[in-house]
């Protein structure tokens, strides 16, 4: 009997993860399946855009959640490069001088978060690239050719899911409540988009510049993008029109 293709095998692993959750197959199942099948400890996916604010979609644990946020906040890291270049980016050992030279802010922050290696796989079909799959390990990791091919197949599956290609659907067993982390963080995206939109009005700048200012403010204060976005939307924070400094952030006065 002919063995199943790599793509079929990977889709089966993803479907099994969805069955364990008792829910329809989602991007988070790709993350869980990839982390279980490959020599990694966790995974995350970020939706990436060239003309709008990028944002994390899902993650398997606290470290992967931090890594997704760190890269989007700092504007550097394997995820950012994978999206910009449209190619697989590997950092098999975050402790190396080469890694620190390439991503000086991210490498140190990722190590502090508990990561030892990060690999990023662009989610791409032709010219369409909706996001990036990140895999991390707490220690150094070197992928062989088979593992690399499997990781790319997981990325292909995530791409199909992000582009709304349904693989299968499961029924939620009675009494089973899925973990909040296992759901796509739609609210996260909505709040960041809303905050970015508010900044375009407050600062008189375009969407891209507004997101840069939002990201810079979060980085300067060691906060998550979601925290800063929440404060802006709730009008607890109003960014100044000039350069962002510790003294320049003002409490909102209630005006839009």
N, C-alpha and C positions, 0 to 999 in steps of 0.2 A: 504494500500500500504506500502510495506516495505521501511523504510527510507534508504537513501544512506549510504554506509559504510563511515567510517571516512576518508579513503584514497580517495574515490571518492569526498567527500565533500571538502577536502583540495585541490585536483587537480582542482576542479571547481573554488574555490577562486583564485587560482594561474592563471588559464586561464582568469578569469575576469580582473585581473590586466594587463595581456598582451593585452587584448582587449582595455583597456583604453589607453595603449601606442600605440595601432595600430601596434603591431609587434609580431613576433613569440615568443612563451613562452620561457623565459630565467630565469636564476638563480635570477636575480634582481626581477622578479615577485614573486618569493618565499619570498624574503625579504620584499617586500611591502605588500604582503598578510598576512604574519605572524605578521608584525607590526600592521596591521589594525585589525586582528582577536584576537590578544592576548594583555594582558596588558603591552605592550612595546611601546616605542616611535620610535624605529628604529632597523634596522638589517643590517648585512653584512656577506659576505662569503669570506673566504680565501682558496685558494688552498694550500694544505699542502703536503710536501714531506719529506721523511727521508734521501734522498741522494742528494737533490738539494735544491735550494733556494725556500722557500715558499713565497707566495705573495698574497695580497688582490685581489679579483676578482671584487666585486661590493659592493655598500653600498647605503643606502637610504637617508643619509643626512651627514652633516659635522661631527657630533659627531660619528656616526658609522664608518665613514671613518677614523677618528682619532684613534678609538679604535682598528680597524684592524691593522693599521700601528704600533700603540704603542706595541701591544702584540708581533708582529713579530720583531720589533726593540729591545725591551727589553728582549725578549726570555722568558717571563713569562706572566701568566694570564690564565683565563678560557679556551680560545681558544687553547693555547699551551698544557695545561693539558688534555683537551678533546681529542686532537690528540694523545698525548703520551699514554694515558690510554685507549682510545677507549670507553669512557663512558661520560655521560652527566655531566657537571660541572656547578654548580650554585653558584653565588655570589649574594644572594638576597639583601644584604646591604653592599655596599663598605666601609661604614664608620666604620664597626666593627673592633675590635682589631684582631679577627681571620683572617679576610680578609687581613688586613695590614701585619700580620705576614706571611701569605702564599705567598702574592705577594707584597712585600714592595714597589717596584718601580712602578709597574703597578697600584696598588690601588690609590696611590696619584695622578698619572698622569691622570688616568681615571676620578677621581673626578674633577680635574682641567679642564678636557675636557667637563664636564657637565653630566657625567653619575652617577647614584646612584645605579644601579644594572646591572649585566651582567650574562647571561646564555649562555653556549656554548654546541652545539649538534654536535657530530661527524657525518660526512656523510660517511656511511659505508655499504658495502655489503660483507659479509663474511670477507675475509682478505683484501679486497680492501677498502681503505679509502682515497678518493681524496681531502677531505677538511673538513672544520668546519663551521657551521652556528652559528653566534653570534647574540643574541638579547639583547638590552639594554633598560633601563628605566632611566628617569631623577631622579626618586625616588626609594625607596625600593620596591621590588616586591616579593610576595610569590605565586607560582603557585599551584593550586589545581591539583588533579589527571587528570581531564579532560583536563585542559589546558596543562599539561605536555605531555599528550598523543597527543594532537593536535600539539604541538611544535615538537615532534618526527616525526609526519606524515609530517610536513613541511620539516624537515630534510631529510626524505626518498625521497620526491619529488625532492629536490635539488640534492640529490645523483644521481637520475635517469637522471636528466638534465646534470649534470657534466659528466656522463658516456655516454652522447650522446643518451639517450633515448628520442625521440621526443614525446611530448604530443599532440601538435596541432600547427597549423600555422595560423597566421592572416595576413591580408593585410593592409599595411600602408595607411590610408586615405590620400587623396590628400591634400597637404599643411601642413601636420602634421610632425613636426621635433622632434624626441625624444631627451630628455635631454642627454648630453654626459655622465652624471653620471650613466644613466640607461644602459649603454653598458658595457660588460665585459671589464676590463682594460687589454687587450692583450698587448698594447704597454708598460704598466707598467712592466709586466712580462718580456717582451723581453729585456727591458733596464737593469733591474736588473740582468737577466741571462747574458747579454753581459758584464756588469761591473764585475760580479763575474768571468766570464771566463778570462777577462783581468787581474784581480788580481791574478789568478792562475799563469799566465806567469810572471807578474811583481814581485810577492813575492815568486815564486817558491814553492807554497803550493797546496794542493788539493782543490776540490770544496767546501767541508764543511768548511775547515779552511778559505778559501777566503770569504765565506758568513759571517762567524763569525766576521772577520775583518771589513767587510763592515758594518755589524750591529753595531759593537762596535764603529766605527767612527761616525756613525749617532747618536748613543745614547750619546756619549761624547760631541757632539756639539749641541744637541737638534734639529737635523735636521731629515727630513723624509728620509727613505731609497731611495725613488725615486729621491730626490734632490741630494744625494751623488752619486747615480748610474749615474745620468745625467752628473754630473761633471766629473766622471771618464771616461765615454764613450766619452765625448767631450774633454778629456785630459786637463781639467781645474784643475784637482786634481790628484795627484799621492801619494798613501799611502806609508809610509816608510816601510822598511823590518822589523824593530824592533817594540817594544811596541808603541802604538798610544798615543801621548801626544799632547798638544796644540801647542808645538813648532815643532813637527815632521812632520806635514802635509806639503807637498811641492806642489807648483804649478807644473803642468806637463810641461815637456820639449818637448813634442811632440812625444816622443818615445813610442812605444807600450809597 
